Amino acid sequence: MKNANSGLVARIRKALTPILLGPPMLAFLPALTLATYWMGGEVALLIAALGLPLLFAASGVFNGTAGAPQDRITGLLLRDGFEMAVQDVFAAARKKVMNSAVFIIEIDQFRELETEHGQQTSEDILRKLGDKLRVATRHQDHIARIADNKIGVCLAPMPHLDLELCIQIAGRYQSTIEEALTVDGTTVYLSCSVGFCTFRQTPDDSPEDWISGAFAALEEAKHNGPSGMRAYSSELLHRTKRRRNLHGEVVQALETGQFQAWFQPQINTDTGMVSGFEALVRWAHPVHGLIPPSTFLPALEDAGLMERLSEVMMYQALSAIKAWDAAGVQVPQVGVNFAAEELRNPGLVERIKWDLERFGLTPDRLAVEVLETVVCDNPDDVIVRNIIALGQMGCQIDLDDFGTGHASIGAVRRFNVGRIKIDRSFVTKADRDPEQQKMVAAILTMAERLDLETLGEGVETVGEHALLAQLGCGHVQGYGIGRPMPFDQTLDWIVSHQAKLKEPPAIGGGN
């Protein structure tokens, strides 16, 4: 309510500015000065001469945004004032035939920052960021905090502003935010995503569309990971609209069987035999083809459909095991991923038990894959209960992406983890990088002491495969072994892989 009132005051000031500073008022100033002298003498004249400019300055009429509402933490403009500034720049750029740009900057993982450091520390960080961004921005440009973790910048019209310069400016903003910050003795490292739209690339001819273009670019930047940067383009707008439309289709897609389980093979490094498959979700869209999980999982989470997706994946994974058994091929188990939201379901254990019974399968055929971050981020009692109960039931508990979180040995023991999956970030180039080798060797040594099985993820080369086997990693998985594939391709892959095992090893380096 306070911001709304401030916005109304700002609009009133903006409306009064042309009146107070317009030709009619300026024409009356000499008469006003004479009247002041006639009624109050020299003292009144002096007060009027000093007071009027101060009154105008305090009221903000010399600057279209000086009287606009400001954020109490950073002292930057709020969104209402920013939109007013963009309107002014839009009109000025058109009149002067110049270019400008609107930048929307979003601090990545701001919610996690608040959770980890507390609200007061987060406000201190924002205050420092506001000061640093002021330094990185010209005094004639407009900068605002337009949301909790979003900052907008609108450049004053410039005669020679091109894409390259905009990229450099966006890079300067990113560098400014990503410099180390020290707050209460704690060093904090931030990252940010930036989207921008130039005046000449505005999707439609209005200031509102100009801002919308910058937001569309930001959405695309976020979609491409932390520290992303994107410029608005018509192609980007089509992609954004397509993504939003797809988000609206996920409910129907889930119920019409468009979500499919694809299977990525895992092999034993001692025997070379298939030791399992991991079930990975794919969206087979009837028009757009395969859509990656990074596009549709957030929409499913927002719609509260992750548990329903888990049921679909479980059904397809257990159906695959039955089909492999019927075909006479040996696939010991299938891994299915479980997110924190699914593990919070008090009825999860009974549902999985019922699924296994109706397919006539023993619990050891199912590997429950749990992200390391779920185990180490203070899970609630229901999550703890479910993971422990699934392990006691006989399911294998796989700790996924091991090394990316901070799971303690106590947590590994508490949750009865049977296997750790070493994250691909440690596996990549391990055969050529001594430091990577040391990290992998340390993890494998720890696993051996704890009597845990191990699986290396993201194996892409023969060298990585050979090194993991030499260091004692029990299983491997990755594109170098086999890419994820629909079920109907798995039987041919298994037959082909088994045929390779029967071939004698090649001697020498080739012809």
Buried (B, 14 or more C-beta within 10 A) or exposed (E): EEEEEBBEBBBEBBEBBEEBEEEEEEEEEEEEBEBBBEEEEEEBBEEBEEEBEEEBEEBBBBEBBBBBBBBEBBEBBBBBBBBBBBBBBBEBBEEEEBBBBBBBBBBBBBEEBBEEBEEEBBBBBBBBBBEBBBEBBEEEBBBBBBEEBBBBBBBBBBEEBEEEBBBEBBEEBBEBBBEEBEBEEEEBEBBBBBBBBBBEBBBEEEBEBBBBBBBBBBBBBBBEEEBBBBBBBEEBBEBBEBBEEBBEBBBEBBEEEBBBBBBBBBBBBEEEBBBBBBBBBBBBBEEEEEBEEEBBBBBBEEBEBBBBBBEBBBBBBBEBBEBBBEEEBEBBBBBBBBBBBBBBBEEBBEBBBEBBEEBEBEBBBBBBBBBBBBBBBEBEEEBBBBBBBBBEBEBBBBBBBBBBBEBEEEBBEBBBBBBBBBBBEBBBBBBEEEEBBEBBBEBBEBBEEEEBBBBBBBBBBEBBBEBBBEBBBBBBBBEBBBEBBEBEBBEEBBEEBBEEEEEEEEEEEEE
